[in-house]
Amino acid sequence: MTFASIGIMASCLIIMCSVALIAMNLEYNLDALMAENEFLAYVDENLTDEEGEELTGQIEAIDNVAEVHYITREEALDDYVGDLEDDSLYRDLPASVLRGRFSIRVNDIEQLQDTIEQVRQVEGVVKISAALDVADGFMTMRNVTVVIALLMVVVLVIVSLFIISNAIKLATSSREGEIAIMKMVGATNSFVRWPFVIEGILLGVGSALLAFLVQWGVYQLLVQAVNVYSHVQLINMIPFEQLRMPMLITFGGIGLIVGVLGSLITIRKFLRV
Amino acid sequence: MIQFTNVKKTYDSNLTEALHDISFVIEDGEFVFLVGPSGSGKSTILKLITAEERITSGGILVGDYDLATLKPRKIPYLRRTLGVVFQDFRLIENRTVRGNLEFVMRVVGSSNKTIRERIPYVLDLVGLSEKAECFPNELSGGEQQRVAIARALVNNPKTIIADEPTGNLDPERSYELMCLLEKINQLGTTMLVVTHERDLVNCFNKRVISIDNGRVISDMENGLYDYETI
């Protein structure tokens, strides 16, 4: 039963951790994608490129702005024409038909709307072009992932508690006679309790260690597979080295808490003699 | 000393009144038989003394403990003043005779020295020195019950409560066992023995408290098992 309990509980922890890891990696990739998210702020067409570029300092001073790059009219035209397959029509177009613009990257995509408003306030900026829908989409996706991961973790912690509690219940029922004798000769509750709490801790922490090792192996294999098949680096995975300590501490912590709680809950009814 | 004063006990589960206004006093060093038919309330009295059950009204004193107001965390300390012997022995099967005694001494935190000194003394007292390393299933019923008595005695309680201790023994072994309880009593331990065995009770000429329908129907020094005729 002990091995079965450790196996089942380790499985629970692995599922729990896998969900958390998927969520973390999704967030990691989304963050990377969101970091690419930038918006354009067009400057007044009456300003020269030099005058426009002078606004850089003001925009940089805004809180959430990570990076500001001024695109001159010439550069903007080159970009525009370069994207077209047949550029004969535009080849002689003067750069002055376009406005100078800032390409602005933000630190926190969730504050994008506020940042846009602040940039809009800068004198000389006349228009903003931002893909707010995309940013919203990313945030919704991230929030949904986090909520699902949290729900799964809660459910699996409860399942683990149940497993530990059952394992302890079996252990206690086989020693019910001993417990009754202990109580009858005057054992205090803590004296009766501690062997079972230690058993719970061993079960919990043992399962946590097993789960950690399995998770480590599987994750490394996944990282290798992703690196081999994802030549274009579409998906990036968080390196395990970054996860090792937090994961070990979390696994150990959950194992310990579930072990102690599971045994305490189970032993309680045997102490009512 | 065990003192019951107007004790009433009603079980919550079926609202049965198990004891009606019971009063008696057992002084230190006494040997008392508690007799009565099944369902008369004998077991309830024992459960109240060991604080397995709490009284509904009245008062019980066991030594220095007032059971009406006893806090749950004090119950273990009350029980350390009592030794209990059951009809079905309740020995731990995977421990030797010595192991069973050592187990209950460890429970109350006895030192290694005390354990080393006390176990041979108690085993000698119950006549089982030769069987110290035997497991319970290697012993006869009488021997197992003597181990149970040794276990009740090993923590040096003031009172031993024996619940039908001869219920599973033949008459000869029952008599020997009762002699052993009498010997322990003579060494100063108060003895409360619940029994059905009319012949034994009549043979030992001790104080007899008869219970029926949750009431004390007789309480006599040098009494007989005669509640049916009262």
HADDOCK unambig.tbl for C-alpha pairs under 7 A between the chains (distance, minus, plus):
assign (segid A and resid 178 and name CA) (segid B and resid 92 and name CA) 6.63 0.50 0.50
assign (segid A and resid 182 and name CA) (segid B and resid 104 and name CA) 6.70 0.50 0.50
assign (segid A and resid 182 and name CA) (segid B and resid 107 and name CA) 6.46 0.50 0.50
assign (segid A and resid 184 and name CA) (segid B and resid 79 and name CA) 6.47 0.50 0.50
assign (segid A and resid 185 and name CA) (segid B and resid 79 and name CA) 5.78 0.50 0.50
assign (segid A and resid 185 and name CA) (segid B and resid 80 and name CA) 5.74 0.50 0.50
assign (segid A and resid 185 and name CA) (segid B and resid 83 and name CA) 6.91 0.50 0.50
assign (segid A and resid 185 and name CA) (segid B and resid 104 and name CA) 6.56 0.50 0.50
assign (segid A and resid 186 and name CA) (segid B and resid 76 and name CA) 3.91 0.50 0.50
assign (segid A and resid 186 and name CA) (segid B and resid 77 and name CA) 5.94 0.50 0.50
assign (segid A and resid 186 and name CA) (segid B and resid 79 and name CA) 4.83 0.50 0.50
assign (segid A and resid 186 and name CA) (segid B and resid 80 and name CA) 4.97 0.50 0.50
assign (segid A and resid 186 and name CA) (segid B and resid 108 and name CA) 6.59 0.50 0.50
assign (segid A and resid 187 and name CA) (segid B and resid 76 and name CA) 5.68 0.50 0.50
assign (segid A and resid 187 and name CA) (segid B and resid 107 and name CA) 5.44 0.50 0.50
assign (segid A and resid 187 and name CA) (segid B and resid 108 and name CA) 6.09 0.50 0.50
assign (segid A and resid 188 and name CA) (segid B and resid 76 and name CA) 5.59 0.50 0.50
assign (segid A and resid 273 and name CA) (segid B and resid 52 and name CA) 5.86 0.50 0.50
